[in-house]
Amino acid sequence: MRDITLFIAMSVDGFIADERGGVDWLSGHDLEGSGSDSYEGFIAGIDTVVMGWSTYYQIVTELAPGEWPYEGLSCYVITHRDEPSMQGVQFTSEDPVHLVQRLRCEEGNGIWICGGASVAQQLMRADLVDWFHLSMIPTILGSGIPLFGAEGCRLDLRLVRTQACNGIVEIVYERR
C-alpha cells in the first residue's frame, strides 16, 4: 500500500488561506529555503499529487503561472468542472476518498495531498492520511480557511521531527 502524505503550509493559527482563499501572506517567506532539503527528500518519494480545483487554479494563475511545478508526476484535480485532462493532469469528479483508496492500492510511490482544506478534511475523516508534513508560517491570520475543520475527527499522531529555518517551523507527524 502506498503512503498518503498531507504536505501543506499553514498559518500559526491553523489556516491554509485567508477568507477569500488567498495565500499572499506566504510571500516574503523563503519557503524553498526553509525546507528545500526536506521538500527534495519528500518529493523524491512521490509520484502522484491529489488536489482540489481551487488549489490547482491558484497554482496555474497565481503561484506558478506558465510553469507546471509537478512535471513528471501524475496529478489528479478533483472538480465538478468539465475540464479536458492533459498530460500529467487528470481532472476528475471522483469522490476524494474513493479516488485515494483506489490510488493507494495501485503500484507506485507515495501520494501527496497538496490541498485544499475540503479534500484534506475528507481524507482525514476517512483516516487515509498516513503522514502530516506541516510548514507553520510565522503569520497569524485570525480567520480564513482552516486546515482542520470544525467537523473533525480524532487523529492520534506521533511526532517524527521538527525543523526551523527562516522563521518557518516544519513539523512532521505520522499516524499512530
C-alpha positions as a Markdown table, in Angstrom:
| # | Residue | x | y | z |
|---|---|---|---|---|
| 1 | Met | 0.0 | 0.0 | 0.0 |
| 2 | Arg | 1.2 | 3.5 | -0.9 |
| 3 | Asp | 1.7 | 6.1 | 1.8 |
| 4 | Ile | -0.5 | 9.2 | 1.8 |
| 5 | Thr | 1.0 | 12.4 | 2.9 |
| 6 | Leu | -0.6 | 15.8 | 3.6 |
| 7 | Phe | 2.2 | 18.2 | 2.8 |
| 8 | Ile | 1.0 | 21.8 | 3.3 |
| 9 | Ala | 1.8 | 25.2 | 4.6 |
| 10 | Met | -0.5 | 26.9 | 7.2 |
| 11 | Ser | -0.5 | 29.9 | 9.4 |
| 12 | Val | 0.3 | 29.7 | 13.1 |
| 13 | Asp | -3.4 | 29.7 | 13.9 |
| 14 | Gly | -4.2 | 26.8 | 11.5 |
| 15 | Phe | -5.4 | 28.5 | 8.3 |
| 16 | Ile | -4.2 | 27.5 | 4.8 |
| 17 | Ala | -5.7 | 30.5 | 3.1 |
| 18 | Asp | -7.3 | 33.8 | 4.0 |
| 19 | Glu | -11.1 | 34.3 | 3.9 |
| 20 | Arg | -11.0 | 34.9 | 0.1 |
| 21 | Gly | -8.9 | 31.8 | -0.5 |
| 22 | Gly | -5.8 | 33.9 | -0.9 |
| 23 | Val | -2.3 | 32.9 | 0.0 |
| 24 | Asp | -0.5 | 36.3 | -0.5 |
| 25 | Trp | 0.5 | 36.0 | 3.2 |
| 26 | Leu | 3.0 | 33.3 | 2.1 |
| 27 | Ser | 5.0 | 35.9 | 0.2 |
| 28 | Gly | 8.1 | 37.2 | 1.9 |
| 29 | His | 8.8 | 33.8 | 3.5 |
| 30 | Asp | 11.5 | 31.8 | 1.8 |
| 31 | Leu | 9.5 | 28.5 | 1.5 |
| 32 | Glu | 12.1 | 27.0 | -0.8 |
| 33 | Gly | 14.9 | 27.9 | 1.5 |
| 34 | Ser | 13.1 | 26.8 | 4.6 |
| 35 | Gly | 12.6 | 23.3 | 3.6 |
| 36 | Ser | 14.3 | 22.7 | 0.3 |
| 37 | Asp | 16.2 | 19.7 | 1.7 |
| 38 | Ser | 13.0 | 18.2 | 3.2 |
| 39 | Tyr | 11.0 | 19.1 | 0.1 |
| 40 | Glu | 13.5 | 17.4 | -2.1 |
| 41 | Gly | 13.6 | 14.3 | 0.1 |
| 42 | Phe | 9.8 | 14.3 | 0.2 |
| 43 | Ile | 9.2 | 14.8 | -3.5 |
| 44 | Ala | 11.7 | 12.1 | -4.4 |
| 45 | Gly | 9.3 | 9.5 | -2.9 |
| 46 | Ile | 6.2 | 10.9 | -4.5 |
| 47 | Asp | 4.8 | 10.1 | -7.9 |
| 48 | Thr | 1.1 | 11.2 | -7.5 |
| 49 | Val | -0.4 | 14.5 | -6.5 |
| 50 | Val | -4.0 | 15.0 | -5.5 |
| 51 | Met | -5.6 | 18.5 | -5.1 |
| 52 | Gly | -8.9 | 20.3 | -5.4 |
| 53 | Trp | -9.8 | 22.7 | -8.2 |
| 54 | Ser | -9.1 | 25.8 | -6.1 |
| 55 | Thr | -5.6 | 24.7 | -5.3 |
| 56 | Tyr | -5.0 | 23.8 | -9.0 |
| 57 | Tyr | -6.4 | 27.2 | -10.2 |
| 58 | Gln | -4.3 | 29.1 | -7.6 |
| 59 | Ile | -1.1 | 27.2 | -8.8 |
| 60 | Val | -1.7 | 27.9 | -12.5 |
| 61 | Thr | -2.9 | 31.5 | -12.2 |
| 62 | Glu | -1.0 | 32.9 | -9.1 |
| 63 | Leu | 1.7 | 30.7 | -7.6 |
| 64 | Ala | 3.4 | 29.3 | -10.8 |
| 65 | Pro | 1.7 | 30.8 | -13.9 |
| 66 | Gly | 3.1 | 29.4 | -17.1 |
| 67 | Glu | 5.1 | 26.7 | -15.3 |
| 68 | Trp | 3.6 | 23.4 | -14.0 |
| 69 | Pro | 5.6 | 22.6 | -10.8 |
| 70 | Tyr | 4.6 | 18.9 | -10.8 |
| 71 | Glu | 6.1 | 17.9 | -14.1 |
| 72 | Gly | 6.7 | 14.2 | -14.3 |
| 73 | Leu | 4.1 | 13.4 | -11.6 |
| 74 | Ser | 0.6 | 12.1 | -12.1 |
| 75 | Cys | -1.7 | 14.8 | -10.9 |
| 76 | Tyr | -5.4 | 14.4 | -10.1 |
| 77 | Val | -7.5 | 17.5 | -9.7 |
| 78 | Ile | -10.9 | 16.9 | -8.0 |
| 79 | Thr | -13.5 | 19.2 | -9.6 |
| 80 | His | -17.1 | 19.2 | -10.9 |
| 81 | Arg | -16.0 | 21.3 | -13.8 |
| 82 | Asp | -15.9 | 19.6 | -17.2 |
| 83 | Glu | -12.2 | 20.1 | -18.0 |
| 84 | Pro | -10.3 | 18.1 | -20.5 |
| 85 | Ser | -7.4 | 16.2 | -19.0 |
| 86 | Met | -3.9 | 16.9 | -20.3 |
| 87 | Gln | -0.5 | 15.3 | -20.0 |
| 88 | Gly | 0.2 | 14.6 | -16.3 |
| 89 | Val | -3.1 | 16.3 | -15.1 |
| 90 | Gln | -6.3 | 14.4 | -14.9 |
| 91 | Phe | -9.5 | 16.3 | -13.9 |
| 92 | Thr | -11.9 | 14.0 | -12.1 |
| 93 | Ser | -15.2 | 14.3 | -10.2 |
| 94 | Glu | -14.5 | 11.1 | -8.3 |
| 95 | Asp | -15.1 | 11.4 | -4.6 |
| 96 | Pro | -11.7 | 12.2 | -3.0 |
| 97 | Val | -12.0 | 9.2 | -0.5 |
| 98 | His | -12.7 | 6.7 | -3.3 |
| 99 | Leu | -10.0 | 8.2 | -5.5 |
| 100 | Val | -7.3 | 8.0 | -2.8 |
| 101 | Gln | -8.4 | 4.5 | -1.8 |
| 102 | Arg | -8.2 | 3.4 | -5.4 |
| 103 | Leu | -4.8 | 5.0 | -6.0 |
| 104 | Arg | -3.4 | 3.7 | -2.7 |
| 105 | Cys | -3.9 | 0.1 | -4.0 |
| 106 | Glu | -2.2 | 0.7 | -7.3 |
| 107 | Glu | 1.6 | 0.3 | -7.8 |
| 108 | Gly | 3.7 | 3.3 | -7.3 |
| 109 | Asn | 5.4 | 5.6 | -4.8 |
| 110 | Gly | 3.8 | 8.0 | -2.3 |
| 111 | Ile | 0.7 | 10.1 | -2.8 |
| 112 | Trp | 0.8 | 13.8 | -1.9 |
| 113 | Ile | -2.4 | 15.5 | -0.8 |
| 114 | Cys | -1.5 | 19.0 | -1.9 |
| 115 | Gly | -4.7 | 20.9 | -1.0 |
| 116 | Gly | -7.2 | 22.2 | -0.3 |
| 117 | Ala | -9.0 | 22.0 | 3.0 |
| 118 | Ser | -12.1 | 20.2 | 1.8 |
| 119 | Val | -10.1 | 17.4 | 0.2 |
| 120 | Ala | -7.7 | 17.1 | 3.2 |
| 121 | Gln | -10.6 | 17.1 | 5.7 |
| 122 | Gln | -12.5 | 14.4 | 3.8 |
| 123 | Leu | -9.4 | 12.2 | 3.7 |
| 124 | Met | -8.6 | 12.8 | 7.4 |
| 125 | Arg | -12.2 | 11.9 | 8.4 |
| 126 | Ala | -11.7 | 8.7 | 6.4 |
| 127 | Asp | -8.4 | 8.0 | 8.3 |
| 128 | Leu | -6.5 | 7.9 | 5.0 |
| 129 | Val | -3.6 | 10.3 | 5.8 |
| 130 | Asp | -0.5 | 8.5 | 7.0 |
| 131 | Trp | 1.9 | 11.4 | 7.2 |
| 132 | Phe | 1.3 | 15.1 | 8.1 |
| 133 | His | 4.1 | 17.4 | 6.9 |
| 134 | Leu | 3.0 | 20.8 | 8.1 |
| 135 | Ser | 5.0 | 24.0 | 7.4 |
| 136 | Met | 4.0 | 26.6 | 10.0 |
| 137 | Ile | 4.3 | 30.1 | 8.5 |
| 138 | Pro | 5.0 | 32.8 | 11.1 |
| 139 | Thr | 1.7 | 34.7 | 10.4 |
| 140 | Ile | -1.5 | 34.8 | 12.4 |
| 141 | Leu | -4.4 | 35.4 | 10.0 |
| 142 | Gly | -7.2 | 35.5 | 12.6 |
| 143 | Ser | -9.7 | 33.9 | 10.2 |
| 144 | Gly | -9.7 | 32.1 | 6.9 |
| 145 | Ile | -9.9 | 28.6 | 5.6 |
| 146 | Pro | -8.9 | 26.2 | 8.4 |
| 147 | Leu | -6.9 | 23.1 | 7.7 |
| 148 | Phe | -8.6 | 21.2 | 10.5 |
| 149 | Gly | -12.4 | 21.9 | 10.2 |
| 150 | Ala | -15.0 | 22.1 | 12.9 |
| 151 | Glu | -16.4 | 18.8 | 11.6 |
| 152 | Gly | -13.3 | 17.0 | 12.5 |
| 153 | Cys | -12.3 | 13.7 | 13.9 |
| 154 | Arg | -9.7 | 12.5 | 16.4 |
| 155 | Leu | -6.4 | 11.5 | 14.9 |
| 156 | Asp | -3.6 | 10.2 | 17.1 |
| 157 | Leu | -0.2 | 11.2 | 15.8 |
| 158 | Arg | 3.4 | 10.6 | 16.6 |
| 159 | Leu | 6.0 | 13.4 | 16.2 |
| 160 | Val | 8.7 | 12.3 | 13.8 |
| 161 | Arg | 10.7 | 15.5 | 13.5 |
| 162 | Thr | 10.7 | 19.3 | 13.7 |
| 163 | Gln | 12.9 | 21.7 | 11.8 |
| 164 | Ala | 13.1 | 25.5 | 11.8 |
| 165 | Cys | 14.6 | 27.8 | 9.2 |
| 166 | Asn | 13.8 | 31.4 | 8.2 |
| 167 | Gly | 11.1 | 31.6 | 10.8 |
| 168 | Ile | 9.2 | 28.6 | 9.3 |
| 169 | Val | 8.7 | 25.6 | 11.5 |
| 170 | Glu | 8.3 | 22.3 | 9.8 |
| 171 | Ile | 6.5 | 19.6 | 11.8 |
| 172 | Val | 6.2 | 16.0 | 10.6 |
| 173 | Tyr | 3.8 | 13.6 | 12.2 |
| 174 | Glu | 2.9 | 10.1 | 11.3 |
| 175 | Arg | -0.4 | 8.4 | 12.2 |
| 176 | Arg | -0.3 | 6.2 | 15.2 |
